[in-house]
């Protein structure tokens, strides 16, 4: 039980860092603390999927996971902006 709680906590921290970095890089106004976590968590899924399709493995651990989530979050924000024609 504690292991699962720890897993979600770490995933949340990685999501927050990746979402914040993606917001900075994409020159947005940000999505707030909770929004950044959500963007980063979804970004980690998107990034993992894209890296697997390309046959790329960024490595494990905190830095590799954060990099994967960051790339996925940037792709996610770009796709949302493209679909909603949002300009920044």
Backbone as CSV, one residue per row, in Angstrom:
resi,resn,N_x,N_y,N_z,CA_x,CA_y,CA_z,C_x,C_y,C_z
1,UNK,0.828,-1.199,0.000,0.000,0.000,0.000,0.867,1.256,0.000
2,UNK,1.877,1.283,0.845,2.754,2.458,0.917,3.549,2.600,-0.381
3,UNK,3.928,1.463,-0.980,4.656,1.507,-2.245,3.830,2.150,-3.350
4,UNK,2.549,1.833,-3.387,1.673,2.409,-4.402,1.477,3.904,-4.158
5,UNK,1.337,4.289,-2.906,1.199,5.701,-2.563,2.461,6.468,-2.964
6,UNK,3.603,5.873,-2.693,4.878,6.493,-3.057,4.985,6.652,-4.574
7,UNK,4.554,5.638,-5.314,4.575,5.680,-6.774,3.749,6.860,-7.284
8,UNK,2.550,7.048,-6.767,1.689,8.149,-7.204,2.271,9.506,-6.814
9,UNK,2.893,9.573,-5.656,3.511,10.825,-5.220,4.661,11.216,-6.147
10,UNK,5.509,10.262,-6.469,6.640,10.532,-7.369,6.128,10.897,-8.756
11,UNK,5.108,10.186,-9.233,4.535,10.488,-10.541,3.949,11.901,-10.550
12,UNK,3.346,12.313,-9.459,2.817,13.671,-9.342,3.916,14.721,-9.369
13,UNK,5.017,14.465,-8.683,6.143,15.403,-8.682,6.747,15.501,-10.081
14,UNK,6.939,14.367,-10.729,7.467,14.370,-12.099,6.508,15.117,-13.022
15,UNK,5.218,14.879,-12.854,4.226,15.581,-13.660,4.259,17.077,-13.441
16,UNK,4.416,17.489,-12.193,4.459,18.925,-11.882,5.678,19.587,-12.517
17,UNK,6.820,18.953,-12.389,8.052,19.508,-12.961,7.956,19.550,-14.483
18,UNK,7.526,18.451,-15.085,7.435,18.386,-16.546,6.391,19.361,-17.082
19,UNK,5.245,19.463,-16.417,4.199,20.387,-16.852,4.639,21.833,-16.745
20,UNK,5.335,22.156,-15.670,5.835,23.524,-15.498,6.870,23.857,-16.567
21,UNK,7.823,22.943,-16.794,8.847,23.171,-17.817,8.226,23.311,-19.204
22,UNK,7.253,22.481,-19.508,6.589,22.558,-20.809,5.860,23.889,-20.953
23,UNK,5.230,24.369,-19.893,4.563,25.664,-19.930,5.539,26.802,-20.173
24,UNK,6.720,26.709,-19.570,7.752,27.733,-19.768,8.257,27.707,-21.210
25,UNK,8.549,26.524,-21.716,9.083,26.387,-23.067,8.054,26.799,-24.116
26,UNK,6.810,26.461,-23.882,5.752,26.772,-24.851,5.242,28.201,-24.695
27,UNK,5.851,28.974,-23.826,5.539,30.388,-23.619,4.069,30.638,-23.299
28,UNK,3.518,29.778,-22.465,2.132,29.959,-22.065,2.039,30.656,-20.730
29,UNK,0.822,30.958,-20.337,0.618,31.594,-19.044,0.605,30.562,-17.925
30,UNK,0.720,29.292,-18.267,0.706,28.231,-17.282,-0.710,27.756,-17.037
31,UNK,-0.814,26.649,-16.358,-2.108,26.039,-16.098,-2.378,25.919,-14.605
32,UNK,-1.566,26.572,-13.806,-1.707,26.452,-12.361,-1.046,25.181,-11.879
33,UNK,-0.938,25.042,-10.596,-0.226,23.899,-10.007,-0.884,22.576,-10.397
34,UNK,-2.173,22.465,-10.182,-2.873,21.214,-10.498,-2.876,20.959,-12.009
35,UNK,-3.077,22.008,-12.789,-3.062,21.864,-14.245,-1.721,21.394,-14.759
36,UNK,-0.636,21.915,-14.203,0.703,21.483,-14.594,0.924,20.009,-14.275
37,UNK,0.436,19.572,-13.119,0.572,18.158,-12.747,-0.171,17.287,-13.756
38,UNK,-1.392,17.681,-14.094,-2.200,16.900,-15.035,-1.543,16.876,-16.415
39,UNK,-1.103,18.039,-16.893,-0.432,18.103,-18.206,0.824,17.234,-18.192
40,UNK,1.586,17.295,-17.119,2.805,16.482,-17.020,2.524,14.994,-16.944
41,UNK,1.475,14.617,-16.218,1.134,13.189,-16.113,0.639,12.644,-17.448
42,UNK,-0.226,13.380,-18.110,-0.675,12.953,-19.435,0.504,12.993,-20.402
43,UNK,1.355,14.001,-20.248,2.551,14.097,-21.078,3.476,12.905,-20.913
44,UNK,3.548,12.365,-19.710,4.403,11.187,-19.506,3.881,9.997,-20.302
45,UNK,2.566,9.871,-20.386,1.983,8.790,-21.191,2.236,9.029,-22.680
46,UNK,2.029,10.268,-23.119,2.256,10.625,-24.528,3.732,10.439,-24.888
47,UNK,4.619,10.952,-24.038,6.050,10.834,-24.299,6.511,9.389,-24.338
48,UNK,6.031,8.588,-23.401,6.386,7.170,-23.398,5.916,6.465,-24.661
49,UNK,4.708,6.780,-25.108,4.160,6.191,-26.326,4.990,6.590,-27.541
50,UNK,5.303,7.880,-27.651,6.075,8.369,-28.795,7.485,7.786,-28.796
51,UNK,8.130,7.756,-27.641,9.483,7.196,-27.578,9.495,5.717,-27.932
52,UNK,8.476,4.980,-27.486,8.398,3.557,-27.845,8.204,3.388,-29.351
53,UNK,7.363,4.235,-29.959,7.158,4.168,-31.414,8.460,4.421,-32.173
54,UNK,9.264,5.350,-31.663,10.526,5.692,-32.316,11.671,4.762,-31.930
55,UNK,11.439,3.873,-30.983,12.482,2.963,-30.532,13.539,3.635,-29.683
56,UNK,13.161,4.727,-29.018,14.093,5.493,-28.195,13.815,5.196,-26.734
57,UNK,14.872,5.006,-25.975,14.743,4.811,-24.537,15.538,5.875,-23.801
58,UNK,14.879,6.886,-23.219,15.614,7.966,-22.562,16.267,7.553,-21.253
59,UNK,16.071,6.348,-20.831,16.635,5.901,-19.563,15.613,5.990,-18.463
60,UNK,15.911,5.341,-17.371,14.984,5.326,-16.251,15.357,6.357,-15.219
61,UNK,14.760,6.236,-14.092,15.040,7.148,-13.002,14.277,8.442,-13.132
62,UNK,14.552,9.337,-12.201,13.825,10.599,-12.133,14.072,11.463,-13.361
63,UNK,15.332,11.608,-13.779,15.653,12.479,-14.911,15.102,11.940,-16.225
64,UNK,15.247,10.651,-16.465,14.714,10.065,-17.694,13.198,10.156,-17.750
65,UNK,12.554,9.909,-16.635,11.095,9.997,-16.575,10.622,11.435,-16.744
66,UNK,11.341,12.374,-16.133,10.972,13.782,-16.265,11.167,14.250,-17.699
67,UNK,12.254,13.832,-18.344,12.491,14.191,-19.740,11.387,13.641,-20.637
68,UNK,11.018,12.385,-20.433,9.951,11.775,-21.217,8.639,12.525,-21.023
69,UNK,8.307,12.837,-19.772,7.074,13.563,-19.479,7.110,14.969,-20.055
70,UNK,8.263,15.619,-19.998,8.423,16.963,-20.551,8.175,16.975,-22.058
71,UNK,8.810,16.063,-22.783,8.631,15.990,-24.234,7.171,15.699,-24.563
72,UNK,6.569,14.775,-23.837,5.162,14.459,-24.060,4.252,15.638,-23.763
73,UNK,4.562,16.395,-22.703,3.750,17.561,-22.339,3.867,18.657,-23.398
74,UNK,5.068,18.860,-23.940,5.250,19.841,-25.014,4.434,19.423,-26.238
75,UNK,4.488,18.146,-26.591,3.696,17.650,-27.719,2.201,17.812,-27.453
76,UNK,1.782,17.516,-26.232,0.375,17.643,-25.859,-0.104,19.087,-25.957
77,UNK,0.656,20.018,-25.408,0.285,21.439,-25.464,0.248,21.911,-26.918
78,UNK,1.240,21.505,-27.711,1.262,21.879,-29.122,0.055,21.342,-29.875
79,UNK,-0.317,20.103,-29.602,-1.473,19.502,-30.258,-2.768,20.195,-29.850
80,UNK,-2.909,20.493,-28.568,-4.112,21.194,-28.096,-4.209,22.571,-28.738
81,UNK,-3.100,23.266,-28.818,-3.104,24.597,-29.444,-3.437,24.500,-30.928
82,UNK,-2.931,23.475,-31.579,-3.224,23.283,-33.002,-4.704,23.001,-33.218
83,UNK,-5.275,22.154,-32.391,-6.677,21.772,-32.537,-7.639,22.880,-32.136
84,UNK,-7.241,23.706,-31.171,-8.131,24.774,-30.719,-7.787,26.122,-31.331
85,UNK,-6.759,26.118,-32.168,-6.283,27.343,-32.827,-5.947,28.432,-31.810
86,UNK,-5.451,27.995,-30.667,-5.052,28.920,-29.600,-3.702,29.510,-29.968
87,UNK,-3.576,30.821,-29.876,-2.315,31.493,-30.185,-1.690,31.994,-28.906
88,UNK,-0.391,31.855,-28.818,0.356,32.353,-27.652,1.561,33.077,-28.141
